[in-house]
């Protein structure tokens, strides 16, 4: 199996890395899935009713699948952040039919990532402000919703507070990705090329042109 000439392989994990990714961007990208994980665990506990902080709620048939799907989608989207620091975020893996080996245009990665960062930040900001100012009145004194007091409330807060870091972390990693790809643009092939990096690395420089000394 061919390996991208610009990548290195971590001997301990076998993970292929790009050598020009800043260390802070590596840390930030890995922090995103970890920031999203606690809220997902909370929702799973909610569905299985352990502990029984939500026991008075009468579940509709669609609610449990919806909450589980929301948890899976959230974590998958968080894991996509790793693509901004890995080779598969620049070149589509060859195992993908029809598209494998093609370069990913910078905008195709940056625009969705930036939009996601803005959306997640706005959603988390709204949820935080709603907690204090009650744009949507809280239930669960009589109206059964999420815990508003006791251990259930504190568990909810502890699990959801890390989500506040998702948007800023994603934005920072997106900026690092954009700057890195722009810096590499001089040696970049035309978008959607299928030419492997090995061939790009061994290409001869173009002949000099102009009216220089002969």
Helices and strands as residue ranges (DSSP letters): E 7-9, E 16-18, H 23-48, H 63-79, G 80-84, G 87-89, H 106-133, H 150-161, H 164-183, G 185-187, H 197-201
